[in-house]
Amino acid sequence: MDIKMPVMPGDEAINKILDYDPMANIVAVTAYNYTTDQLGVPVLRKGFNRKKFLEVIREGMKKPKRLG
């Protein structure tokens, strides 16, 4: 899930997805300085390497948290 999207912000999309499927596994991908605490899902910053990718995907497989 990219955070900056043309139709709907990623944080809003995350909430809508979790409204529809509370057990959805979502990983945010962004070039911005968002954190897991801010978005409620694991964050992968663009420019990542293979090790970081695998670490975040493993974290993303855990039960999602709800924003706000």
N, C-alpha and C positions, 0 to 999 in steps of 0.2 A: 504494500500500500504506500504510494507516494504521498507525502504530506501536502505539497503544493500542487493542486490539480485545477484545471480550468473551470469545471462545473461546480464542484463542491470541495471545500477544504477536507483534507484527510482526516482530521480529528472528528469532524462531523460524520464522515463516511464510516469511520470506525464505530462510532456510537450506533449508527443505523444498522450496520452489520450485526453488532452484538445485540441489538433489539430483536432482530430477526432470528439470530442463532447465537445464544449466549455462550455456547461452547466453541465458537469459531476461533481458529488459531490465526492471528494476524501479526505480521511483523511490519513495522513502519520503516520506510526507506526515505532518507532525506539528506540534503546537503546542509540543512539548518541545524542549529544547536538544541534540538529537542531532547528530552530525556524520557526514559520509561515511565517515571513518575508523572510527567506532564501528560503523556498520551495514553497511559494505561496498558500499553503493549510494548514489547521489546523494540528497540530502535537500532537500525543499521544505518550508519552514516555513509554517504556515497564516498567512494575511494577506499572501500573496505578490502581486506585481503581474505583469502580462503579460510584461515583460522578464525577470524572474527565472524565471517559468514556462518560457519558451522556452529560457533558458540551461540550466536543470536538465534539461529534456527532451532537449536535444542531448547533454548529459553522460551521461544515462541510456541513450542509444543505443550507447554504447561497451560493450565487453565487461565484464561484471560481475566484481567481485572476490569472493573467498570470505572469510567471517568466520572469525576465530580460526584 
